[in-house]
Amino acid sequence: MPRLQIMDTTIRDGQQSLWATRMQVGDMLPILPKMDKVGYWAIEAWGGATFDTCLRFLDENPWERLRAIKAMTPNTPLAMLSRGQNLVGYKHYSRDICNRFIKAAKRNGIHVFRVFDALNDIRNVVDNAEAIKECGGHFEGAISYTMSPVHTLDSFLEYGQQLKDLGADSIAIKDMAGMLTPYRTERMVKAFAAEIGLPVHIHCHYVGGMAPANIIKAAEAGAAIADTASAPLAFGNSHPAVEMIVAALQESRYDTGLDLDLLFEISEYWEEMRKRGHYKRGVSSLIHMQVYSHQVPGGMMSNLMSQLEVQNARERLPEVMKEIPKVRAEVGYPPLVTPLSQIVGTQAVFNVLTGKRWSVVSKEMKDYICGYYGKAPGRMDKDIVAKVVGNSECLPPDVAPGSLVTTTYEQVADEIGDLAKSEEDVLMYALFPNEARTFLSKHRTSERVEFLMQEESSNVKEDDYVDINQIRELVRVAEESGVGEIVVEEEGTRIAVRMPGALPVDMPVAVAAPQAAVAPVAAPAPAPAEADEADRPVTWKPVTAPMVGTYYAAPAPGEPPFVQVGDEVTANQTLCIVEAMKLMNEITAEEIGTVREVCLEDATPVEFGTVLFYVEPHGIPASAPETA
């Protein structure tokens, strides 16, 4: 029996499960050379939510992060998690985009590709598998483990065989919610070893506390690889500590052979980093132990808590946890893993916060119920389906969802234009267009400012002081206003900031003394104040935001808005989208009426209760008298 090999999850799933993926690459790089010496089977370094959060929260280029990590770990294979047809996003991407993304990941440093589908629908894995095999990567097919009346050992083995038929090099039993128990693990590993015959990789989140015992029983049953994290990023929603597993298997036939002293050196670094960042330890509470009831994965748990905090409703977590299994049963028992964990969890949050079950439904939930994410494992509640779907068309069961997405790389490249300087930039935009455009615009602007500063340096005397932050701010103003040129003059110093593609326009700017703020000579007139409630007819009913998020007037950038002032709307017609918890949530009209006022501009952040529209219900005279 070969020794149990270990994959380290510290810098991907460990920090995603405990710290909401907020670790910056600068926190990782100093310790990576020591981690490279450990002898891990692989280091999981990329994929999952890391790509998204690099752009959305950390102002980092995810491709540069990957290259930097690989430069520090030349001796250890790097692994990533792919969500199948969703790659590292939350919707299906075309075959062309999947193919190019996988090959770009391999080119930039990934060797092991763990690919899962939230519904265990093999159709959503095919494009990933083919691309991985073509570029010479290790294809690890993952089974999303869960418990329900429709999930059995036979169903998991059937899916495992489908993965093998696609060319899988290993099989991962992905226990994202920590629901496996030791003897169930033993039975599964033995069955897979006997009937599938590929190396079995066990992935158990700690959550309810059984993961260490699961790994030991898996090793005894013939598992080849197990996932662990460094102790400061282990336990709770994360994985078992590597130090614990290595010590437990010493002097056994499954001895990992890893240097425990080196592992503790590494954990000391992470502990100091944890303290500096004021990050929490992984701890299992009563609500974690109840995972065998609510089945909420570790990463989903931490995200739920953070999202409830944003909604100022953290105290309602117990209600949400009770609601999740109800929602899951109503929509056919999908495994709670990304993106279905977000979709089901968010629906549970809406049901609790609104007090009206299924009164607010995200576009993603509607698409899932209509079959656009894949085949639901079990039957759905007919009443819920009727309420959510309405007159929308459901996808025929013989049509693969990914086949509907036909966007080509060339189309995406044309759309992003000169902002993209590489294939990786284009792929970034293909997956997260809004975030990528913001990121690339910001960093291309920075490069342009540096160039323009050099260009105008001959006009600046050696003893002159020019605040680069002031110039950056002027560039931002120029871009937003469409001005072609801004000239800054102060005591003989003249700097002209010209925007490419625009005609020069004089814009006098007064600059204060060095290090003082730059201010326009004439400030723009203030926007007219919004009308008071008393100024509107009492017949106008406000439509408010049911959550904290971002208001979008149209289904996608460049498309016409859902509604405009004067439009007549029917009950349940979509008025707008509020993006929250990474989902696009459709806000609908409660009754037939006319849109009298649109209160916000597109892409405006909103709080709970923010008025989005005023709609006048039909049957009420437009000239109805106001009340005192």
Residue pairs with C-beta under 8 A, 6 or more apart in sequence:
1 222
1 253
1 254
2 224
3 254
3 255
3 256
3 257
4 215
4 219
4 223
4 224
4 225
4 226
4 245
4 249
4 254
4 255
4 256
5 40
5 41
5 224
5 225
5 226
5 256
6 40
6 41
6 225
6 226
6 227
6 228
6 242
6 245
6 246
6 256
6 258
7 40
7 41
7 42
7 43
7 44
7 79
7 112
7 201
7 225
7 226
7 227
7 228
8 35
8 38
8 40
8 42
8 43
8 44
8 227
8 228
8 229
8 230
8 242
9 44
9 227
9 228
9 229
9 238
9 239
10 35
10 43
10 229
10 230
10 233
10 270
11 23
11 28
11 43
11 44
11 45
11 69
12 44
12 45
12 46
12 47
12 48
12 50
12 79
12 80
12 81
13 44
13 48
13 81
13 227
13 229
13 238
13 239
13 299
14 229
14 230
14 233
14 234
14 238
14 239
15 21
15 22
15 23
15 233
16 48
16 49
16 50
16 299
17 205
17 236
17 237
17 238
17 239
17 282
17 298
17 299
17 302
18 233
18 236
18 237
18 238
18 279
18 280
18 281
18 282
18 298
18 302
19 233
19 277
19 279
19 280
19 302
20 53
20 302
20 303
20 306
21 48
21 49
21 50
21 52
21 53
21 57
22 53
22 57
22 58
23 277
24 58
24 60
25 60
25 64
25 65
25 68
25 69
27 273
27 277
28 69
29 68
29 69
29 72
30 269
31 266
31 269
31 270
32 69
32 72
32 73
33 72
33 73
34 262
34 265
34 266
34 269
35 43
35 73
35 76
35 266
36 43
36 72
36 73
36 74
36 75
36 76
37 75
37 262
38 76
38 258
38 259
38 262
38 263
38 266
39 257
39 258
39 259
40 76
40 258
41 77
41 225
42 76
42 77
42 78
42 79
42 111
42 112
43 69
43 73
43 76
43 77
43 78
43 79
44 78
44 79
44 80
44 81
44 114
44 227
45 66
45 69
45 70
45 73
45 78
45 79
45 80
45 109
45 110
46 62
46 65
46 66
46 69
46 78
46 79
46 80
46 81
46 105
46 109
46 110
47 79
47 80
47 81
47 82
47 88
47 105
47 110
47 114
48 80
48 81
48 83
48 88
48 299
48 338
49 88
49 299
49 338
50 62
50 65
50 88
51 62
51 88
51 89
51 431
51 432
52 88
52 89
52 432
52 435
52 582
54 60
54 61
54 62
54 65
55 62
55 428
55 432
55 435
55 436
55 438
55 439
56 432
56 435
59 439
59 442
61 428
61 439
61 443
62 428
63 104
63 108
63 424
63 428
66 78
66 105
66 108
66 109
66 110
67 108
67 109
69 78
69 109
70 78
70 108
70 109
77 111
77 112
77 138
78 109
78 110
78 111
78 112
79 110
79 111
79 112
79 113
79 114
79 140
80 88
80 105
80 110
80 112
80 113
80 114
81 88
81 114
81 116
82 88
82 102
82 113
82 114
82 115
82 116
82 128
83 89
83 116
83 117
83 118
83 338
83 339
84 115
84 116
84 117
84 118
84 124
84 125
84 128
85 92
85 93
85 98
85 117
85 124
85 125
85 127
85 128
85 401
85 402
86 92
86 93
86 124
86 338
86 339
87 93
87 97
87 98
87 101
87 128
87 431
88 431
89 431
89 432
90 338
90 339
90 342
90 364
90 582
90 583
91 339
91 364
92 124
92 372
92 373
92 401
92 402
92 404
92 405
93 101
93 402
93 405
93 407
93 430
93 431
94 402
94 405
94 406
94 407
94 408
95 127
95 402
95 405
96 407
96 408
96 409
97 407
97 409
97 412
97 427
97 430
97 431
98 127
98 128
98 131
98 402
99 127
99 130
99 131
99 134
100 409
100 423
100 427
101 131
101 427
101 430
101 431
102 113
102 128
102 131
102 132
102 135
102 137
103 131
103 134
103 135
104 423
104 424
104 427
105 113
106 113
106 132
106 135
106 136
106 137
107 135
108 424
110 137
111 137
111 138
112 137
112 138
112 140
113 128
113 132
113 137
113 138
113 139
113 140
114 140
114 142
114 172
114 174
114 201
115 125
115 128
115 129
115 132
115 139
115 140
115 141
115 142
116 125
116 141
116 142
116 143
116 144
116 172
116 174
116 337
117 124
117 125
117 144
117 374
118 144
118 334
118 335
118 337
118 338
118 339
118 340
118 341
118 373
118 374
119 144
119 334
119 335
119 340
119 373
119 374
119 375
119 376
119 377
120 143
120 144
120 155
120 156
120 159
120 335
120 377
121 374
121 375
122 159
122 162
122 163
122 166
123 374
123 400
123 401
123 402
124 374
124 400
124 401
124 402
125 141
125 163
125 166
126 166
126 402
127 402
128 139
129 139
129 141
129 163
129 166
129 167
129 168
130 166
132 138
132 139
133 139
133 167
138 169
138 170
139 166
139 167
139 168
139 169
140 168
140 169
140 170
140 171
140 172
140 201
141 160
141 163
141 164
141 166
141 168
141 170
141 171
141 172
142 171
142 172
142 173
142 174
142 203
143 156
143 159
143 160
143 163
143 171
143 172
143 173
143 174
144 174
144 176
144 335
144 337
145 151
145 156
145 173
145 174
145 175
145 176
145 179
145 180
145 335
146 177
146 179
146 295
146 333
146 335
146 336
147 179
147 295
148 328
148 333
148 377
148 378
149 333
149 378
150 332
150 333
150 377
150 378
151 333
151 335
151 377
153 187
153 188
153 191
156 173
156 188
157 191
157 192
157 195
157 196
160 171
160 192
160 195
160 196
160 198
161 195
161 196
163 171
164 171
164 196
164 197
164 198
168 198
169 198
169 199
170 198
170 199
170 200
170 201
170 224
170 225
171 192
171 196
171 198
171 199
171 200
171 201
172 200
172 201
172 202
172 203
173 180
173 185
173 188
173 189
173 192
173 200
173 201
173 202
173 203
174 203
174 337
175 202
175 203
175 204
175 205
175 211
175 214
176 203
176 205
176 297
176 298
176 299
176 335
176 336
176 337
176 341
177 205
177 207
177 291
177 295
177 296
177 297
177 298
177 300
177 336
177 337
178 204
178 205
178 206
178 207
178 208
178 210
178 211
178 288
178 291
178 297
178 298
179 208
179 291
179 292
179 295
180 188
180 204
180 210
180 211
180 214
181 210
181 214
182 210
182 213
182 214
182 216
182 217
183 217
185 202
185 204
185 214
185 217
185 218
185 221
186 217
186 218
186 220
186 221
187 221
189 200
189 202
189 217
189 218
189 221
189 222
189 223
190 221
190 222
192 198
192 200
193 200
193 221
193 222
199 224
199 225
200 218
200 222
200 223
200 224
200 225
201 223
201 224
201 225
201 226
201 227
202 214
202 215
202 218
202 223
202 225
202 226
202 227
203 226
203 227
203 239
204 210
204 211
204 214
204 215
204 226
204 227
204 239
204 240
205 211
205 237
205 238
205 239
205 297
205 298
206 212
206 234
206 235
206 236
206 237
206 238
206 239
206 240
206 282
206 284
206 298
207 236
207 237
207 284
207 288
207 291
207 297
207 298
207 301
208 284
208 288
208 289
208 291
208 292
209 284
209 289
211 239
211 240
212 240
212 244
212 245
212 248
215 223
215 226
215 228
215 240
215 245
216 245
216 248
216 249
216 254
218 226
219 226
219 249
219 254
220 254
226 245
227 239
228 234
228 239
228 240
228 241
228 242
228 244
228 245
229 238
229 239
229 240
229 241
229 242
230 241
230 242
230 243
230 263
230 266
230 267
230 270
231 241
231 242
231 243
231 244
231 267
231 270
231 271
232 267
232 270
232 271
232 273
232 274
232 281
233 270
233 274
233 282
234 240
234 241
234 242
234 244
234 282
235 241
235 281
235 282
235 283
235 284
236 281
236 282
236 283
236 284
236 288
236 298
237 282
237 288
237 297
237 298
237 299
237 301
237 302
238 282
238 298
241 267
242 258
242 263
243 260
243 263
243 264
243 267
245 256
246 256
246 258
246 260
246 263
247 260
249 255
249 256
250 260
274 281
287 294
287 301
287 317
287 318
287 321
288 301
290 321
293 325
294 321
294 322
294 324
294 325
295 324
295 325
295 328
295 336
296 304
296 321
296 324
296 336
296 341
296 345
297 336
297 337
297 341
299 338
299 341
300 336
300 338
300 341
300 342
300 345
303 342
303 345
303 581
304 317
304 320
304 345
304 349
305 314
305 317
307 346
307 349
307 580
307 581
308 314
308 316
308 317
308 320
308 349
310 548
311 349
311 353
311 547
311 548
311 608
312 548
312 608
313 352
313 353
316 352
316 353
319 352
320 345
320 348
320 349
320 352
323 348
323 351
323 352
324 336
324 344
324 345
324 348
326 348
327 344
327 347
327 348
327 351
328 334
328 336
328 344
329 381
330 380
330 381
330 384
331 344
331 365
331 368
331 369
331 376
331 380
331 381
331 384
332 376
332 377
332 378
332 379
332 380
333 376
333 377
333 378
334 340
334 344
334 368
334 376
334 377
335 377
336 344
336 345
339 364
339 373
340 368
340 373
342 364
342 581
342 582
342 583
343 362
343 364
343 365
343 368
343 583
344 365
345 581
346 362
346 365
346 580
346 581
346 583
346 585
347 358
347 361
347 362
347 365
349 547
349 581
350 359
350 360
350 361
350 362
350 546
350 547
350 585
351 357
351 358
353 546
353 547
354 360
354 546
358 384
358 387
358 388
360 546
360 547
360 585
360 587
361 388
361 585
361 586
362 583
362 584
362 585
362 586
363 577
363 583
363 584
363 585
363 586
364 373
364 583
364 584
365 388
365 583
366 388
366 389
366 392
366 586
367 373
368 376
369 376
369 380
369 384
369 385
369 388
369 389
369 394
370 389
370 392
370 393
370 394
370 395
371 394
371 395
371 396
371 397
371 401
372 395
372 401
372 404
373 401
374 401
375 397
390 572
395 401
395 404
407 430
409 423
409 426
409 427
409 430
412 426
412 427
412 429
412 430
413 420
413 426
415 429
415 433
416 425
416 426
416 429
416 433
416 436
416 437
416 440
419 425
419 429
419 437
419 440
419 441
419 444
420 426
420 428
420 429
420 440
425 436
425 440
428 436
428 439
428 440
429 436
429 437
429 440
433 557
434 557
445 472
445 475
445 476
445 479
446 472
448 475
448 500
449 468
449 471
449 472
449 475
449 497
452 471
452 497
452 498
453 466
453 468
453 471
453 495
456 494
456 495
456 496
459 493
459 494
459 495
460 466
460 493
460 495
461 492
461 493
464 491
464 492
464 493
465 514
465 515
466 493
466 495
467 514
467 515
467 518
470 488
470 511
470 517
470 518
471 488
471 495
471 497
473 518
474 486
474 488
474 497
474 509
474 518
475 486
475 497
475 499
477 483
477 486
477 520
478 484
478 485
478 486
478 497
478 499
478 507
479 499
482 502
483 499
483 502
483 505
483 507
484 498
484 499
484 502
484 503
484 504
484 505
485 496
485 497
485 498
485 499
485 502
485 504
485 505
485 506
485 507
486 496
486 497
486 507
486 509
487 494
487 495
487 496
487 497
487 506
487 507
487 508
487 509
488 494
488 495
488 496
488 497
488 509
488 511
488 518
489 509
489 511
490 511
498 504
507 520
508 521
509 518
509 519
509 520
509 521
510 519
510 520
510 521
511 518
512 518
512 519
530 599
534 626
536 596
536 597
536 614
537 596
537 616
537 622
537 623
537 624
537 626
538 624
538 626
538 627
539 616
539 617
539 620
539 621
539 622
539 624
540 596
540 597
540 614
540 615
540 616
541 593
541 614
541 615
541 616
541 617
542 611
542 612
542 613
542 614
543 575
543 587
543 589
543 590
543 611
543 612
543 613
543 614
543 615
544 609
544 610
544 611
544 612
545 551
545 578
545 587
545 606
545 607
545 608
545 609
545 610
545 612
546 578
546 585
546 587
546 608
547 578
547 580
547 585
547 608
548 580
548 606
548 607
548 608
549 578
549 579
549 580
549 581
549 585
549 605
549 606
550 578
550 579
550 580
550 603
550 604
550 605
550 606
551 576
551 577
551 578
551 600
551 602
551 603
551 604
551 605
551 606
551 610
551 612
552 576
552 577
552 578
552 579
552 584
552 602
552 603
553 561
553 562
553 576
553 598
553 600
553 601
553 602
554 560
554 561
554 562
554 602
555 562
555 577
561 576
561 598
561 602
562 574
562 575
562 576
562 577
563 569
563 573
563 575
563 576
563 595
563 598
563 613
564 595
564 598
565 595
565 596
565 597
565 598
566 594
566 595
567 594
567 595
568 592
568 593
568 594
568 595
568 618
569 575
569 589
569 592
569 593
569 594
569 595
569 615
570 589
570 592
571 588
571 589
571 590
571 591
571 592
572 588
572 589
573 588
573 589
574 586
574 587
574 588
575 587
575 588
575 589
575 595
575 612
575 613
575 615
576 586
576 587
576 612
576 613
577 584
577 585
577 586
577 587
578 585
578 587
578 606
578 612
579 585
587 612
589 615
591 617
591 618
592 617
592 618
593 615
593 616
593 617
593 618
594 615
594 616
594 618
595 613
595 614
595 615
596 613
596 614
596 615
596 616
597 613
597 614
598 612
598 613
599 611
599 612
599 613
599 614
600 606
600 610
600 612
606 612
616 622
